[in-house]
Each structure stands twice: as structure tokens, then as C-alpha cells.
Amino acid sequence: MRRIVVDASVVLAGLFKDGTVRDILLNYEAAEFVAPRYLESEVERHLSEVVLRTRKPEATVRVMLEDLLAAIDLLPPEVYSGSMDRAKSVAGRAGCRGDEDYIGLALALDSPVWTLDSDFGRVPGLRTLRTDEIEHG
């Protein structure tokens, strides 16, 4: 089964809207979704914005977040520590500061990154996937 690294932008989209992103995360069986453990804290930093914009109670948003995170295998830094020097280097040259963990994990696993951010497209050698590419397989 192929692995796909999930960026925080995907999880946030799944929290903001009940749609394709959420459906894929919760029901797609043709791939294993993975992310650096860092994803959890990154999404947590944006939780108040999600609550404000969706007008849902924080408890409801937290339950949705738990469901989405349960669909993603959160991996510790040890899994991709050997790729971090390269990840920091390419992230810096591409202007992707803050995305080093995702890039490092993708490099370590030789996996694409599912993202809604255009930043990752500037990283040489990194494969990215759009939602429609996953949806239509």
C-alpha cells in the first residue's frame, strides 16, 4: 500500500468543510496516510480560527480533529531524522520554512505530500498530490 504524507493544510480543510478532503481522509483505503507527529501541534495552533470561522463549538471541532487524526499515522522524528539535513536545505532554498518535517518524512519514505499549499511545489524532487489526484486515483 502506498504511503502519502499529509500536510496540515489538508487536515485544516477537513475541519473547515464537510467535503471531499474529509471524505478521503476518513474513507480512502487505497493508501496509508502518514504525517510527522508535529502535525498535531501545528493544527492545534489553528484550532481557535477553525472554531471561529465554522461557528461550531470547540468540543465539536475537537471531536472532528480526533477523527481526522485517527486516520493518519503520526510518526515520530526518529523515522525521518536521517533526511532532516537535506529537508532543511531544500526547504530553505524553496522558501518553505516550517515545512521541514513534512519534507523530511516524504524524503525518508520516498512518498508524495498531499497538500493544499503551493509552497511544496517549489521543492525540487518532492512529489506533491492535489486532492483531485487522490480522489480519482
Protein Blocks (a to p, Z undefined) as FASTA:
>chain_A
ZZddddfklmmmmmmpgcfklmmmmmpckbccdddfklmmmmmmmmmmmmmmnopafklm
mmmmmmmmmmpccddfklmmmmmmmmmmmmmmnopghilmmmmmmmmnopacddfbfklm
mpghiacddfklmmnZZ
